[in-house]
């Protein structure tokens, strides 16, 4: 079967012919329809989390269950399911039993610690594969499987409520969806910040009330404070230390900054401002199975529409190069259905 894997040098990807996977107890074999390409895949390909040469990438996979293993009761042949970053938890630790399963210390992650969804066939742990509702396009569902659920959960962490101001730093694949969830699901007012005018215009099209180009405004934080009175919550999807620092300056007293992007630097944080203004800074990692189920539902209702473009699997190396350069609008999705 055709698959996209981390190359042997752990500095990029290659498309290879790979042996077919086999399933065991509690697992299901999925014929993959499509798989989105995420910035986290780029981190894995470059060995930023540890080198995994030969690993099949992908955690935005959508496909049809073709075979189920012994002991599977949660899925049946023909179900359409996701292959997500949160592949499997231990099921019994304090995090798994208190609604924080993505923090499980024994977690398995698709496309990193186990083979993912960038292949014609993939294996899932049946009880952890979230079903995709009818009426939701598979390519759009692939984007929701990671970018969608990640931003949906982050907006929840920001404490978004109707009429409040939510700022989204980074208007790319994640940020575009964050704008949509904040505006159309939580009924908040939204500020989108980026350094790319094309991405900002797209953010405006999908609901942003205010757009800000970080290169054209001298003091982004002060500008947002002036226009909004300070945001109640900020979600940072940008892979930039500058964006994280500006986010702190964008919130009003009692506001929340939610970190999602993964730059390698450290953010600067004024302890005095944080204490006196009662600012919360929290990290948000993808979402639980329940979060994904909810995120899918809003997509199926048409409230959130990911901007996706399906491309040939053979174009994967080129897509990764484009992602590294930051030139992709929305989400590129590898088409395994052909």
C-alpha positions as CSV (number, residue, x, y, z in Angstrom):
1,X,0.0,0.0,0.0
2,X,1.1,3.6,-0.5
3,X,2.1,5.5,2.6
4,X,3.7,8.8,3.6
5,X,6.6,8.2,6.1
6,X,9.3,10.1,7.9
7,X,12.5,9.6,5.9
8,X,15.5,7.9,7.3
9,X,17.3,11.2,8.0
10,X,14.4,12.5,10.0
11,X,14.4,15.7,8.1
12,X,11.4,15.3,5.8
13,X,9.0,12.8,4.3
14,X,8.8,10.4,1.5
15,X,6.0,8.4,-0.3
16,X,6.7,4.6,-0.1
17,X,5.2,1.3,-0.8
18,X,4.5,-0.1,2.7
19,X,3.3,-3.5,3.9
20,X,-0.4,-3.8,4.8
21,X,-1.1,-3.7,8.6
22,X,-2.8,-6.5,10.5
23,X,-5.3,-6.1,13.3
24,X,-5.4,-7.6,16.7
25,X,-7.9,-7.8,19.6
26,X,-9.9,-4.6,20.0
27,X,-8.7,-3.1,16.8
28,X,-10.2,-2.3,13.4
29,X,-8.8,-2.0,9.9
30,X,-9.7,1.2,8.2
31,X,-9.6,1.9,4.4
32,X,-8.4,5.5,4.4
33,X,-10.3,8.0,2.3
34,X,-8.2,11.0,3.1
35,X,-5.8,12.5,5.6
36,X,-5.1,16.2,6.4
37,X,-1.6,17.5,6.8
38,X,-0.9,19.3,10.0
39,X,2.0,21.4,11.3
40,X,2.5,18.8,14.0
41,X,3.3,16.3,11.2
42,X,6.1,18.7,10.2
43,X,7.4,18.6,13.7
44,X,7.4,14.8,13.7
45,X,9.0,14.7,10.3
46,X,11.9,16.9,11.5
47,X,12.4,14.9,14.7
48,X,11.4,17.8,17.0
49,X,9.7,15.4,19.4
50,X,12.3,12.6,18.9
51,X,13.3,10.9,15.7
52,X,10.9,8.3,14.3
53,X,12.3,7.3,10.9
54,X,9.9,5.1,8.9
55,X,6.9,6.1,10.9
56,X,3.7,6.5,8.9
57,X,2.6,10.0,9.5
58,X,-0.9,11.5,9.9
59,X,-3.5,12.2,12.6
60,X,-6.3,13.7,10.5
61,X,-7.3,10.5,8.8
62,X,-10.9,9.6,7.8
63,X,-11.9,6.2,6.4
64,X,-14.3,3.3,6.4
65,X,-14.0,0.3,8.7
66,X,-13.2,-2.7,6.5
67,X,-12.5,-5.3,9.2
68,X,-12.9,-5.6,13.0
69,X,-10.9,-7.7,15.4
70,X,-12.0,-9.9,18.2
71,X,-13.7,-8.2,21.1
72,X,-14.8,-5.1,19.1
73,X,-18.3,-4.0,20.0
74,X,-18.1,-0.2,19.4
75,X,-17.6,-0.4,15.7
76,X,-19.0,-2.4,12.7
77,X,-17.8,-2.8,9.1
78,X,-18.9,0.2,7.1
79,X,-18.6,2.8,9.9
80,X,-16.8,6.0,8.9
81,X,-14.3,6.9,11.6
82,X,-11.4,9.2,12.4
83,X,-7.7,8.5,13.0
84,X,-6.8,11.2,15.5
85,X,-3.7,12.4,17.3
86,X,-5.2,11.1,20.6
87,X,-4.9,7.5,19.4
88,X,-5.3,5.7,22.8
89,X,-4.9,6.3,26.5
90,X,-4.4,3.8,29.3
91,X,-8.0,4.2,30.4
92,X,-7.3,4.0,34.1
93,X,-5.0,6.8,35.2
94,X,-6.2,10.0,37.0
95,X,-6.3,11.9,33.6
96,X,-8.2,9.2,31.7
97,X,-10.8,8.9,34.5
98,X,-11.3,12.7,35.1
99,X,-12.1,13.8,31.5
100,X,-8.5,14.8,30.7
101,X,-7.5,11.7,28.7
102,X,-5.2,13.6,26.3
103,X,-2.9,14.2,29.2
104,X,-2.5,10.5,29.9
105,X,1.2,9.7,30.6
106,X,1.0,6.5,28.6
107,X,-0.8,8.1,25.6
108,X,-0.3,6.8,22.1
109,X,-0.3,9.4,19.3
110,X,-1.2,8.6,15.7
111,X,1.6,9.4,13.3
112,X,4.2,9.7,16.1
113,X,4.3,6.9,18.6
114,X,2.2,4.6,16.4
115,X,1.6,4.6,12.7
116,X,-1.0,7.1,11.6
117,X,-3.5,7.8,8.8
118,X,-1.3,8.8,5.8
119,X,-1.7,5.4,4.2
120,X,-4.2,3.5,2.1
121,X,-5.0,1.3,5.2
122,X,-4.6,2.1,8.9
123,X,-5.3,0.4,12.2
124,X,-7.3,2.0,15.0
125,X,-8.1,1.0,18.5
126,X,-11.8,0.6,18.1
127,X,-12.9,2.2,21.4
128,X,-10.9,5.3,20.6
129,X,-12.0,5.8,17.0
130,X,-14.7,8.6,16.9
131,X,-17.4,8.1,14.3
132,X,-18.0,10.7,11.7
133,X,-21.6,11.9,11.4
134,X,-23.5,11.6,8.1
135,X,-23.6,14.8,6.1
136,X,-20.1,15.8,6.9
137,X,-17.7,15.7,4.0
138,X,-14.7,13.5,4.6
139,X,-12.1,16.1,3.6
140,X,-13.7,18.6,6.0
141,X,-14.0,16.0,8.7
142,X,-10.2,15.3,8.4
143,X,-9.5,18.9,9.2
144,X,-11.9,18.8,12.2
145,X,-10.1,15.7,13.5
146,X,-7.2,17.8,14.6
147,X,-7.3,21.5,13.7
148,X,-11.0,21.6,14.4
149,X,-11.1,19.8,17.8
150,X,-7.9,21.5,18.9
151,X,-9.3,25.0,18.4
152,X,-12.8,24.0,19.6
153,X,-11.2,22.8,22.9
154,X,-9.0,25.9,23.1
155,X,-12.0,28.2,22.7
156,X,-13.7,26.3,25.5
157,X,-10.5,26.7,27.6
158,X,-10.6,30.5,26.9
159,X,-14.1,30.6,28.6
160,X,-15.7,32.1,25.5
161,X,-19.3,33.3,26.0
162,X,-21.8,35.2,23.8
163,X,-20.8,38.8,23.3
164,X,-17.3,38.5,24.6
165,X,-14.2,39.3,22.7
166,X,-11.9,36.5,21.6
167,X,-8.6,37.0,19.8
168,X,-7.0,34.4,17.6
169,X,-3.3,34.8,16.9
170,X,-2.5,32.9,13.7
171,X,-5.1,32.7,10.9
172,X,-3.9,29.6,9.2
173,X,-5.4,26.1,9.2
174,X,-6.0,26.2,13.0
175,X,-6.7,29.9,13.3
176,X,-9.3,29.9,10.6
177,X,-11.3,27.2,12.4
178,X,-10.8,28.9,15.8
179,X,-12.4,32.0,14.3
180,X,-15.4,30.0,13.1
181,X,-15.9,28.1,16.4
182,X,-15.6,31.3,18.4
183,X,-18.0,33.2,16.2
184,X,-20.6,30.7,15.0
185,X,-20.7,28.2,18.0
186,X,-19.9,30.5,21.0
187,X,-21.4,33.7,19.4
188,X,-18.4,35.8,20.5
189,X,-16.8,38.8,18.8
190,X,-13.5,37.8,17.2
191,X,-10.2,39.5,16.4
192,X,-7.9,37.6,14.0
193,X,-4.2,38.5,14.0
194,X,-1.6,37.4,11.4
195,X,1.2,38.8,9.2
196,X,-0.4,37.4,6.0
197,X,-3.1,39.6,4.5
198,X,-4.5,36.7,2.4
199,X,-5.1,34.7,5.6
200,X,-6.6,37.7,7.3
201,X,-9.1,38.3,4.5
202,X,-10.1,34.6,4.7
203,X,-10.6,35.0,8.5
204,X,-12.8,38.0,7.8
205,X,-14.9,36.0,5.3
206,X,-15.5,33.3,7.9
207,X,-16.6,35.7,10.7
208,X,-13.7,37.8,12.2
209,X,-15.1,41.2,13.3
210,X,-11.6,42.7,13.4
211,X,-8.4,41.8,11.5
212,X,-4.9,42.9,12.5
213,X,-1.7,42.6,10.5
214,X,1.1,42.2,13.0
215,X,3.6,43.7,10.6
216,X,1.5,46.8,9.9
217,X,0.5,47.7,13.4
218,X,3.3,49.0,15.7
219,X,1.8,47.9,19.0
220,X,-0.6,45.0,18.4
221,X,-1.6,44.6,22.0
222,X,-2.3,48.3,22.6
223,X,-4.3,48.4,19.3
224,X,-6.5,45.5,20.3
225,X,-7.0,47.1,23.8
226,X,-8.1,50.3,22.1
227,X,-10.6,48.6,19.8
228,X,-12.1,46.1,22.2
229,X,-11.4,47.2,25.7
230,X,-9.2,44.1,26.0
231,X,-10.1,40.6,25.0
232,X,-11.7,38.2,27.4
233,X,-9.8,35.4,25.9
234,X,-6.9,34.8,23.5
235,X,-6.1,31.6,21.6
236,X,-2.6,31.5,20.1
237,X,-2.2,29.1,17.2
238,X,0.8,30.9,15.7
239,X,4.2,29.3,15.9
240,X,5.8,32.5,17.1
241,X,7.1,33.8,20.4
242,X,6.1,37.3,19.3
243,X,2.5,36.2,19.1
244,X,2.5,34.8,22.6
245,X,3.9,38.0,24.0
246,X,1.4,40.1,22.1
247,X,-1.4,37.9,23.4
248,X,-0.6,38.7,27.0
249,X,-0.9,42.4,26.1
250,X,-4.2,41.9,24.4
251,X,-6.3,40.6,27.3
252,X,-8.2,42.6,29.8
253,X,-8.0,42.0,33.5
254,X,-9.3,38.5,34.4
255,X,-8.6,37.3,30.8
256,X,-7.3,34.0,29.7
257,X,-4.4,33.2,27.2
258,X,-4.6,29.7,25.7
259,X,-1.4,28.4,24.2
260,X,-1.8,26.0,21.3
261,X,1.0,26.7,18.9
262,X,4.4,25.0,19.6
263,X,7.3,27.4,19.0
264,X,10.6,26.3,20.4
265,X,11.2,29.6,22.3
266,X,10.1,30.8,25.7
267,X,7.4,33.4,26.1
268,X,8.1,36.5,28.2
269,X,5.6,36.9,31.0
270,X,5.3,39.9,33.4
271,X,4.7,38.4,36.8
272,X,3.4,41.7,38.1
273,X,0.9,42.1,35.3
274,X,-0.2,38.5,35.6
275,X,-0.8,38.8,39.3
276,X,-2.3,42.3,39.4
277,X,-4.6,41.7,36.4
278,X,-5.5,38.1,37.4
279,X,-4.5,36.7,34.0
280,X,-4.6,33.0,33.4
281,X,-2.2,31.3,31.0
282,X,-3.1,27.7,30.1
283,X,-1.9,25.1,27.6
284,X,-4.5,23.3,25.5
285,X,-3.7,20.0,23.8
286,X,-6.1,18.7,21.1
287,X,-9.3,17.4,22.6
288,X,-10.9,14.3,24.1
289,X,-13.1,11.9,22.2
290,X,-16.2,13.8,23.5
291,X,-14.7,17.1,22.3
292,X,-14.2,15.6,18.8
293,X,-17.7,14.2,18.7
294,X,-19.0,17.7,19.5
295,X,-16.7,19.3,17.0
296,X,-17.9,16.9,14.3
297,X,-21.5,17.7,15.1
298,X,-21.0,21.4,14.6
299,X,-19.4,20.6,11.2
300,X,-22.2,18.4,10.2
301,X,-24.7,21.2,11.1
302,X,-22.8,23.5,8.7
303,X,-21.8,26.0,11.5
304,X,-18.1,25.4,10.9
305,X,-16.8,24.8,7.4
306,X,-13.1,24.0,7.1
307,X,-11.2,25.4,4.1
308,X,-9.7,22.3,2.5
309,X,-8.0,21.3,-0.7
310,X,-7.6,17.7,-1.7
311,X,-4.3,16.8,-3.4
312,X,-2.6,13.7,-4.7
313,X,-0.7,11.6,-2.1
314,X,2.4,11.9,-4.3
315,X,2.4,15.6,-3.7
316,X,3.0,15.1,0.1
317,X,6.7,16.2,0.1
318,X,5.7,19.4,-1.8
319,X,2.9,20.0,0.7
320,X,5.3,19.7,3.6
321,X,7.6,22.2,2.0
322,X,4.7,24.6,1.5
323,X,3.7,24.2,5.1
324,X,7.2,25.0,6.3
325,X,7.2,28.2,4.2
326,X,3.7,29.1,5.6
327,X,2.1,29.5,2.1
328,X,-0.8,27.2,2.6
329,X,-4.3,28.6,2.8
330,X,-6.6,26.5,5.0
331,X,-5.7,22.8,5.0
332,X,-4.2,20.5,2.4
333,X,-5.7,17.0,2.5
334,X,-4.1,13.9,0.9
335,X,-6.6,12.0,-1.2
336,X,-6.2,8.2,-0.7
337,X,-9.5,7.3,-2.4
338,X,-8.1,7.2,-5.9
